[in-house]
Amino acid sequence: MVSVNDEVIHIPVIDLSNNIAQIGDLLVDAVSKWGFVFIRSVGSGFPPEIIDRTFEVVRLELWS
């Protein structure tokens, strides 16, 4: 769930700690239906700096 301009938007969340065999199918399904997906990476080894920078780039591209 994301809030943009006080509007709540529900987007698919893919948790990378799930069964790896299912992640590909989940990503394809989410992107084909919604065009966007949030990837949860708790415990996946992605440094917080990379995650923060990714969100910064998305914000600049989508809301500038």
PDB file of N, CA, C and O in Angstrom:
ATOM      1  N   MET A   1       0.846  -1.172   0.000  1.00  0.00           N
ATOM      2  CA  MET A   1       0.000   0.000   0.000  1.00  0.00           C
ATOM      3  C   MET A   1       0.892   1.237   0.000  1.00  0.00           C
ATOM      4  O   MET A   1       1.862   1.316   0.754  1.00  0.00           O
ATOM      5  N   VAL A   2       0.556   2.190  -0.844  1.00  0.00           N
ATOM      6  CA  VAL A   2       1.308   3.428  -0.982  1.00  0.00           C
ATOM      7  C   VAL A   2       0.317   4.577  -0.944  1.00  0.00           C
ATOM      8  O   VAL A   2      -0.810   4.447  -1.422  1.00  0.00           O
ATOM      9  N   SER A   3       0.734   5.700  -0.376  1.00  0.00           N
ATOM     10  CA  SER A   3      -0.123   6.881  -0.365  1.00  0.00           C
ATOM     11  C   SER A   3       0.498   7.950  -1.257  1.00  0.00           C
ATOM     12  O   SER A   3       1.640   8.361  -1.047  1.00  0.00           O
ATOM     13  N   VAL A   4      -0.266   8.397  -2.256  1.00  0.00           N
ATOM     14  CA  VAL A   4       0.182   9.435  -3.174  1.00  0.00           C
ATOM     15  C   VAL A   4      -0.891  10.513  -3.183  1.00  0.00           C
ATOM     16  O   VAL A   4      -2.043  10.260  -3.534  1.00  0.00           O
ATOM     17  N   ASN A   5      -0.494  11.724  -2.789  1.00  0.00           N
ATOM     18  CA  ASN A   5      -1.448  12.838  -2.746  1.00  0.00           C
ATOM     19  C   ASN A   5      -2.715  12.461  -1.982  1.00  0.00           C
ATOM     20  O   ASN A   5      -3.829  12.727  -2.434  1.00  0.00           O
ATOM     21  N   ASP A   6      -2.529  11.841  -0.827  1.00  0.00           N
ATOM     22  CA  ASP A   6      -3.620  11.412   0.060  1.00  0.00           C
ATOM     23  C   ASP A   6      -4.500  10.315  -0.527  1.00  0.00           C
ATOM     24  O   ASP A   6      -5.537   9.995   0.055  1.00  0.00           O
ATOM     25  N   GLU A   7      -4.126   9.737  -1.648  1.00  0.00           N
ATOM     26  CA  GLU A   7      -4.864   8.617  -2.225  1.00  0.00           C
ATOM     27  C   GLU A   7      -4.085   7.338  -1.927  1.00  0.00           C
ATOM     28  O   GLU A   7      -2.884   7.264  -2.187  1.00  0.00           O
ATOM     29  N   VAL A   8      -4.763   6.345  -1.389  1.00  0.00           N
ATOM     30  CA  VAL A   8      -4.116   5.075  -1.069  1.00  0.00           C
ATOM     31  C   VAL A   8      -4.163   4.178  -2.296  1.00  0.00           C
ATOM     32  O   VAL A   8      -5.218   3.976  -2.897  1.00  0.00           O
ATOM     33  N   ILE A   9      -3.003   3.644  -2.654  1.00  0.00           N
ATOM     34  CA  ILE A   9      -2.886   2.770  -3.813  1.00  0.00           C
ATOM     35  C   ILE A   9      -2.350   1.429  -3.323  1.00  0.00           C
ATOM     36  O   ILE A   9      -1.334   1.379  -2.629  1.00  0.00           O
ATOM     37  N   HIS A  10      -3.018   0.364  -3.675  1.00  0.00           N
ATOM     38  CA  HIS A  10      -2.576  -0.985  -3.309  1.00  0.00           C
ATOM     39  C   HIS A  10      -1.786  -1.563  -4.479  1.00  0.00           C
ATOM     40  O   HIS A  10      -2.298  -1.670  -5.594  1.00  0.00           O
ATOM     41  N   ILE A  11      -0.544  -1.931  -4.217  1.00  0.00           N
ATOM     42  CA  ILE A  11       0.293  -2.518  -5.253  1.00  0.00           C
ATOM     43  C   ILE A  11       0.782  -3.882  -4.774  1.00  0.00           C
ATOM     44  O   ILE A  11       0.865  -4.119  -3.569  1.00  0.00           O
ATOM     45  N   PRO A  12       1.105  -4.775  -5.700  1.00  0.00           N
ATOM     46  CA  PRO A  12       1.601  -6.088  -5.307  1.00  0.00           C
ATOM     47  C   PRO A  12       2.948  -5.970  -4.598  1.00  0.00           C
ATOM     48  O   PRO A  12       3.778  -5.134  -4.956  1.00  0.00           O
ATOM     49  N   VAL A  13       3.156  -6.812  -3.594  1.00  0.00           N
ATOM     50  CA  VAL A  13       4.417  -6.871  -2.865  1.00  0.00           C
ATOM     51  C   VAL A  13       4.993  -8.270  -3.043  1.00  0.00           C
ATOM     52  O   VAL A  13       4.337  -9.263  -2.728  1.00  0.00           O
ATOM     53  N   ILE A  14       6.214  -8.344  -3.546  1.00  0.00           N
ATOM     54  CA  ILE A  14       6.908  -9.613  -3.712  1.00  0.00           C
ATOM     55  C   ILE A  14       7.997  -9.686  -2.646  1.00  0.00           C
ATOM     56  O   ILE A  14       8.860  -8.810  -2.572  1.00  0.00           O
ATOM     57  N   ASP A  15       7.955 -10.719  -1.832  1.00  0.00           N
ATOM     58  CA  ASP A  15       8.939 -10.912  -0.770  1.00  0.00           C
ATOM     59  C   ASP A  15      10.002 -11.886  -1.275  1.00  0.00           C
ATOM     60  O   ASP A  15       9.703 -13.045  -1.562  1.00  0.00           O
ATOM     61  N   LEU A  16      11.244 -11.409  -1.382  1.00  0.00           N
ATOM     62  CA  LEU A  16      12.326 -12.239  -1.913  1.00  0.00           C
ATOM     63  C   LEU A  16      12.703 -13.393  -1.001  1.00  0.00           C
ATOM     64  O   LEU A  16      13.459 -14.277  -1.404  1.00  0.00           O
ATOM     65  N   SER A  17      12.187 -13.401   0.225  1.00  0.00           N
ATOM     66  CA  SER A  17      12.488 -14.516   1.126  1.00  0.00           C
ATOM     67  C   SER A  17      11.551 -15.696   0.874  1.00  0.00           C
ATOM     68  O   SER A  17      11.716 -16.756   1.478  1.00  0.00           O
ATOM     69  N   ASN A  18      10.565 -15.520  -0.018  1.00  0.00           N
ATOM     70  CA  ASN A  18       9.651 -16.618  -0.371  1.00  0.00           C
ATOM     71  C   ASN A  18      10.379 -17.672  -1.189  1.00  0.00           C
ATOM     72  O   ASN A  18      11.551 -17.513  -1.530  1.00  0.00           O
ATOM     73  N   ASN A  19       9.686 -18.723  -1.492  1.00  0.00           N
ATOM     74  CA  ASN A  19      10.194 -19.802  -2.323  1.00  0.00           C
ATOM     75  C   ASN A  19      10.697 -19.236  -3.653  1.00  0.00           C
ATOM     76  O   ASN A  19       9.924 -18.653  -4.414  1.00  0.00           O
ATOM     77  N   ILE A  20      11.979 -19.406  -3.929  1.00  0.00           N
ATOM     78  CA  ILE A  20      12.589 -18.812  -5.123  1.00  0.00           C
ATOM     79  C   ILE A  20      11.940 -19.308  -6.410  1.00  0.00           C
ATOM     80  O   ILE A  20      11.932 -18.588  -7.408  1.00  0.00           O
ATOM     81  N   ALA A  21      11.402 -20.510  -6.408  1.00  0.00           N
ATOM     82  CA  ALA A  21      10.764 -21.042  -7.608  1.00  0.00           C
ATOM     83  C   ALA A  21       9.499 -20.258  -7.958  1.00  0.00           C
ATOM     84  O   ALA A  21       9.091 -20.242  -9.120  1.00  0.00           O
ATOM     85  N   GLN A  22       8.880 -19.615  -6.987  1.00  0.00           N
ATOM     86  CA  GLN A  22       7.648 -18.871  -7.226  1.00  0.00           C
ATOM     87  C   GLN A  22       7.881 -17.408  -7.574  1.00  0.00           C
ATOM     88  O   GLN A  22       6.989 -16.759  -8.121  1.00  0.00           O
ATOM     89  N   ILE A  23       9.049 -16.882  -7.272  1.00  0.00           N
ATOM     90  CA  ILE A  23       9.284 -15.442  -7.428  1.00  0.00           C
ATOM     91  C   ILE A  23       9.122 -14.997  -8.881  1.00  0.00           C
ATOM     92  O   ILE A  23       8.505 -13.963  -9.135  1.00  0.00           O
ATOM     93  N   GLY A  24       9.654 -15.741  -9.826  1.00  0.00           N
ATOM     94  CA  GLY A  24       9.534 -15.373 -11.236  1.00  0.00           C
ATOM     95  C   GLY A  24       8.086 -15.281 -11.673  1.00  0.00           C
ATOM     96  O   GLY A  24       7.685 -14.317 -12.325  1.00  0.00           O
ATOM     97  N   ASP A  25       7.303 -16.286 -11.312  1.00  0.00           N
ATOM     98  CA  ASP A  25       5.882 -16.275 -11.672  1.00  0.00           C
ATOM     99  C   ASP A  25       5.157 -15.119 -11.003  1.00  0.00           C
ATOM    100  O   ASP A  25       4.319 -14.471 -11.629  1.00  0.00           O
ATOM    101  N   LEU A  26       5.467 -14.852  -9.736  1.00  0.00           N
ATOM    102  CA  LEU A  26       4.833 -13.749  -9.017  1.00  0.00           C
ATOM    103  C   LEU A  26       5.168 -12.408  -9.659  1.00  0.00           C
ATOM    104  O   LEU A  26       4.298 -11.546  -9.790  1.00  0.00           O
ATOM    105  N   LEU A  27       6.425 -12.228 -10.060  1.00  0.00           N
ATOM    106  CA  LEU A  27       6.836 -10.971 -10.702  1.00  0.00           C
ATOM    107  C   LEU A  27       6.129 -10.774 -12.041  1.00  0.00           C
ATOM    108  O   LEU A  27       5.616  -9.690 -12.318  1.00  0.00           O
ATOM    109  N   VAL A  28       6.100 -11.806 -12.863  1.00  0.00           N
ATOM    110  CA  VAL A  28       5.442 -11.703 -14.165  1.00  0.00           C
ATOM    111  C   VAL A  28       3.962 -11.390 -13.980  1.00  0.00           C
ATOM    112  O   VAL A  28       3.417 -10.532 -14.674  1.00  0.00           O
ATOM    113  N   ASP A  29       3.312 -12.078 -13.054  1.00  0.00           N
ATOM    114  CA  ASP A  29       1.898 -11.847 -12.804  1.00  0.00           C
ATOM    115  C   ASP A  29       1.638 -10.417 -12.338  1.00  0.00           C
ATOM    116  O   ASP A  29       0.738  -9.747 -12.846  1.00  0.00           O
ATOM    117  N   ALA A  30       2.426  -9.951 -11.370  1.00  0.00           N
ATOM    118  CA  ALA A  30       2.225  -8.606 -10.822  1.00  0.00           C
ATOM    119  C   ALA A  30       2.463  -7.524 -11.869  1.00  0.00           C
ATOM    120  O   ALA A  30       1.672  -6.589 -11.990  1.00  0.00           O
ATOM    121  N   VAL A  31       3.531  -7.649 -12.611  1.00  0.00           N
ATOM    122  CA  VAL A  31       3.863  -6.615 -13.602  1.00  0.00           C
ATOM    123  C   VAL A  31       2.866  -6.630 -14.760  1.00  0.00           C
ATOM    124  O   VAL A  31       2.493  -5.572 -15.268  1.00  0.00           O
ATOM    125  N   SER A  32       2.436  -7.810 -15.177  1.00  0.00           N
ATOM    126  CA  SER A  32       1.494  -7.856 -16.298  1.00  0.00           C
ATOM    127  C   SER A  32       0.118  -7.335 -15.901  1.00  0.00           C
ATOM    128  O   SER A  32      -0.577  -6.749 -16.731  1.00  0.00           O
ATOM    129  N   LYS A  33      -0.285  -7.534 -14.661  1.00  0.00           N
ATOM    130  CA  LYS A  33      -1.597  -7.064 -14.213  1.00  0.00           C
ATOM    131  C   LYS A  33      -1.572  -5.616 -13.740  1.00  0.00           C
ATOM    132  O   LYS A  33      -2.514  -4.865 -13.992  1.00  0.00           O
ATOM    133  N   TRP A  34      -0.499  -5.218 -13.054  1.00  0.00           N
ATOM    134  CA  TRP A  34      -0.455  -3.916 -12.402  1.00  0.00           C
ATOM    135  C   TRP A  34       0.535  -2.947 -13.042  1.00  0.00           C
ATOM    136  O   TRP A  34       0.368  -1.733 -12.922  1.00  0.00           O
ATOM    137  N   GLY A  35       1.563  -3.462 -13.720  1.00  0.00           N
ATOM    138  CA  GLY A  35       2.575  -2.596 -14.307  1.00  0.00           C
ATOM    139  C   GLY A  35       3.591  -2.096 -13.299  1.00  0.00           C
ATOM    140  O   GLY A  35       4.477  -1.308 -13.630  1.00  0.00           O
ATOM    141  N   PHE A  36       3.455  -2.557 -12.075  1.00  0.00           N
ATOM    142  CA  PHE A  36       4.358  -2.102 -11.011  1.00  0.00           C
ATOM    143  C   PHE A  36       4.361  -3.149  -9.923  1.00  0.00           C
ATOM    144  O   PHE A  36       3.373  -3.859  -9.733  1.00  0.00           O
ATOM    145  N   VAL A  37       5.460  -3.247  -9.213  1.00  0.00           N
ATOM    146  CA  VAL A  37       5.567  -4.194  -8.102  1.00  0.00           C
ATOM    147  C   VAL A  37       6.522  -3.634  -7.067  1.00  0.00           C
ATOM    148  O   VAL A  37       7.489  -2.955  -7.411  1.00  0.00           O
ATOM    149  N   PHE A  38       6.258  -3.913  -5.814  1.00  0.00           N
ATOM    150  CA  PHE A  38       7.159  -3.549  -4.724  1.00  0.00           C
ATOM    151  C   PHE A  38       7.873  -4.819  -4.310  1.00  0.00           C
ATOM    152  O   PHE A  38       7.231  -5.828  -4.020  1.00  0.00           O
ATOM    153  N   ILE A  39       9.188  -4.778  -4.280  1.00  0.00           N
ATOM    154  CA  ILE A  39       9.974  -5.945  -3.899  1.00  0.00           C
ATOM    155  C   ILE A  39      10.495  -5.743  -2.488  1.00  0.00           C
ATOM    156  O   ILE A  39      11.261  -4.820  -2.209  1.00  0.00           O
ATOM    157  N   ARG A  40      10.059  -6.627  -1.609  1.00  0.00           N
ATOM    158  CA  ARG A  40      10.520  -6.603  -0.215  1.00  0.00           C
ATOM    159  C   ARG A  40      11.808  -7.408  -0.164  1.00  0.00           C
ATOM    160  O   ARG A  40      11.858  -8.539  -0.648  1.00  0.00           O
ATOM    161  N   SER A  41      12.834  -6.836   0.415  1.00  0.00           N
ATOM    162  CA  SER A  41      14.132  -7.500   0.385  1.00  0.00           C
ATOM    163  C   SER A  41      14.734  -7.710   1.767  1.00  0.00           C
ATOM    164  O   SER A  41      15.957  -7.730   1.912  1.00  0.00           O
ATOM    165  N   VAL A  42      13.902  -7.864   2.772  1.00  0.00           N
ATOM    166  CA  VAL A  42      14.404  -8.088   4.132  1.00  0.00           C
ATOM    167  C   VAL A  42      15.186  -9.390   4.151  1.00  0.00           C
ATOM    168  O   VAL A  42      14.664 -10.449   3.802  1.00  0.00           O
ATOM    169  N   GLY A  43      16.439  -9.299   4.561  1.00  0.00           N
ATOM    170  CA  GLY A  43      17.274 -10.486   4.653  1.00  0.00           C
ATOM    171  C   GLY A  43      17.804 -10.987   3.324  1.00  0.00           C
ATOM    172  O   GLY A  43      18.372 -12.078   3.270  1.00  0.00           O
ATOM    173  N   SER A  44      17.639 -10.235   2.258  1.00  0.00           N
ATOM    174  CA  SER A  44      18.081 -10.701   0.944  1.00  0.00           C
ATOM    175  C   SER A  44      19.505 -10.272   0.611  1.00  0.00           C
ATOM    176  O   SER A  44      20.061 -10.703  -0.400  1.00  0.00           O
ATOM    177  N   GLY A  45      20.094  -9.436   1.444  1.00  0.00           N
ATOM    178  CA  GLY A  45      21.464  -9.025   1.201  1.00  0.00           C
ATOM    179  C   GLY A  45      21.622  -7.707   0.454  1.00  0.00           C
ATOM    180  O   GLY A  45      22.751  -7.278   0.213  1.00  0.00           O
ATOM    181  N   PHE A  46      20.507  -7.039   0.073  1.00  0.00           N
ATOM    182  CA  PHE A  46      20.624  -5.742  -0.576  1.00  0.00           C
ATOM    183  C   PHE A  46      20.950  -4.695   0.473  1.00  0.00           C
ATOM    184  O   PHE A  46      20.225  -4.585   1.462  1.00  0.00           O
ATOM    185  N   PRO A  47      22.021  -3.916   0.295  1.00  0.00           N
ATOM    186  CA  PRO A  47      22.353  -2.870   1.262  1.00  0.00           C
ATOM    187  C   PRO A  47      21.264  -1.789   1.302  1.00  0.00           C
ATOM    188  O   PRO A  47      20.699  -1.449   0.263  1.00  0.00           O
ATOM    189  N   PRO A  48      20.970  -1.254   2.475  1.00  0.00           N
ATOM    190  CA  PRO A  48      19.950  -0.208   2.591  1.00  0.00           C
ATOM    191  C   PRO A  48      20.204   0.983   1.674  1.00  0.00           C
ATOM    192  O   PRO A  48      19.254   1.612   1.209  1.00  0.00           O
ATOM    193  N   GLU A  49      21.462   1.303   1.408  1.00  0.00           N
ATOM    194  CA  GLU A  49      21.787   2.440   0.548  1.00  0.00           C
ATOM    195  C   GLU A  49      21.275   2.215  -0.878  1.00  0.00           C
ATOM    196  O   GLU A  49      20.789   3.146  -1.519  1.00  0.00           O
ATOM    197  N   ILE A  50      21.384   0.994  -1.365  1.00  0.00           N
ATOM    198  CA  ILE A  50      20.912   0.668  -2.716  1.00  0.00           C
ATOM    199  C   ILE A  50      19.390   0.780  -2.775  1.00  0.00           C
ATOM    200  O   ILE A  50      18.837   1.305  -3.741  1.00  0.00           O
ATOM    201  N   ILE A  51      18.730   0.292  -1.754  1.00  0.00           N
ATOM    202  CA  ILE A  51      17.265   0.363  -1.701  1.00  0.00           C
ATOM    203  C   ILE A  51      16.809   1.812  -1.641  1.00  0.00           C
ATOM    204  O   ILE A  51      15.895   2.202  -2.367  1.00  0.00           O
ATOM    205  N   ASP A  52      17.431   2.615  -0.786  1.00  0.00           N
ATOM    206  CA  ASP A  52      17.072   4.033  -0.676  1.00  0.00           C
ATOM    207  C   ASP A  52      17.291   4.760  -1.995  1.00  0.00           C
ATOM    208  O   ASP A  52      16.452   5.561  -2.407  1.00  0.00           O
ATOM    209  N   ARG A  53      18.396   4.494  -2.653  1.00  0.00           N
ATOM    210  CA  ARG A  53      18.701   5.146  -3.930  1.00  0.00           C
ATOM    211  C   ARG A  53      17.689   4.743  -5.003  1.00  0.00           C
ATOM    212  O   ARG A  53      17.288   5.570  -5.822  1.00  0.00           O
ATOM    213  N   THR A  54      17.286   3.499  -4.999  1.00  0.00           N
ATOM    214  CA  THR A  54      16.295   3.030  -5.963  1.00  0.00           C
ATOM    215  C   THR A  54      14.982   3.777  -5.779  1.00  0.00           C
ATOM    216  O   THR A  54      14.386   4.227  -6.758  1.00  0.00           O
ATOM    217  N   PHE A  55      14.521   3.917  -4.535  1.00  0.00           N
ATOM    218  CA  PHE A  55      13.297   4.665  -4.276  1.00  0.00           C
ATOM    219  C   PHE A  55      13.443   6.125  -4.688  1.00  0.00           C
ATOM    220  O   PHE A  55      12.499   6.717  -5.211  1.00  0.00           O
ATOM    221  N   GLU A  56      14.601   6.701  -4.461  1.00  0.00           N
ATOM    222  CA  GLU A  56      14.845   8.092  -4.856  1.00  0.00           C
ATOM    223  C   GLU A  56      14.714   8.255  -6.370  1.00  0.00           C
ATOM    224  O   GLU A  56      14.087   9.206  -6.838  1.00  0.00           O
ATOM    225  N   VAL A  57      15.296   7.346  -7.128  1.00  0.00           N
ATOM    226  CA  VAL A  57      15.229   7.413  -8.587  1.00  0.00           C
ATOM    227  C   VAL A  57      13.785   7.257  -9.059  1.00  0.00           C
ATOM    228  O   VAL A  57      13.345   7.982  -9.951  1.00  0.00           O
ATOM    229  N   VAL A  58      13.052   6.325  -8.474  1.00  0.00           N
ATOM    230  CA  VAL A  58      11.656   6.115  -8.868  1.00  0.00           C
ATOM    231  C   VAL A  58      10.829   7.364  -8.575  1.00  0.00           C
ATOM    232  O   VAL A  58      10.020   7.779  -9.405  1.00  0.00           O
ATOM    233  N   ARG A  59      11.024   7.958  -7.411  1.00  0.00           N
ATOM    234  CA  ARG A  59      10.292   9.193  -7.073  1.00  0.00           C
ATOM    235  C   ARG A  59      10.582  10.293  -8.078  1.00  0.00           C
ATOM    236  O   ARG A  59       9.668  10.989  -8.520  1.00  0.00           O
ATOM    237  N   LEU A  60      11.841  10.456  -8.441  1.00  0.00           N
ATOM    238  CA  LEU A  60      12.214  11.500  -9.402  1.00  0.00           C
ATOM    239  C   LEU A  60      11.589  11.232 -10.770  1.00  0.00           C
ATOM    240  O   LEU A  60      11.135  12.165 -11.433  1.00  0.00           O
ATOM    241  N   GLU A  61      11.561   9.982 -11.196  1.00  0.00           N
ATOM    242  CA  GLU A  61      11.023   9.641 -12.511  1.00  0.00           C
ATOM    243  C   GLU A  61       9.505   9.740 -12.559  1.00  0.00           C
ATOM    244  O   GLU A  61       8.945  10.180 -13.563  1.00  0.00           O
ATOM    245  N   LEU A  62       8.836   9.337 -11.486  1.00  0.00           N
ATOM    246  CA  LEU A  62       7.381   9.281 -11.512  1.00  0.00           C
ATOM    247  C   LEU A  62       6.704  10.578 -11.074  1.00  0.00           C
ATOM    248  O   LEU A  62       5.624  10.907 -11.564  1.00  0.00           O
ATOM    249  N   TRP A  63       7.320  11.306 -10.166  1.00  0.00           N
ATOM    250  CA  TRP A  63       6.632  12.456  -9.590  1.00  0.00           C
ATOM    251  C   TRP A  63       7.376  13.777  -9.773  1.00  0.00           C
ATOM    252  O   TRP A  63       7.243  14.686  -8.953  1.00  0.00           O
ATOM    253  N   SER A  64       8.153  13.882 -10.841  1.00  0.00           N
ATOM    254  CA  SER A  64       8.806  15.167 -11.075  1.00  0.00           C
ATOM    255  C   SER A  64       8.360  15.767 -12.382  1.00  0.00           C
ATOM    256  O   SER A  64       8.808  16.854 -12.748  1.00  0.00           O
TER     257      SER A  64
END
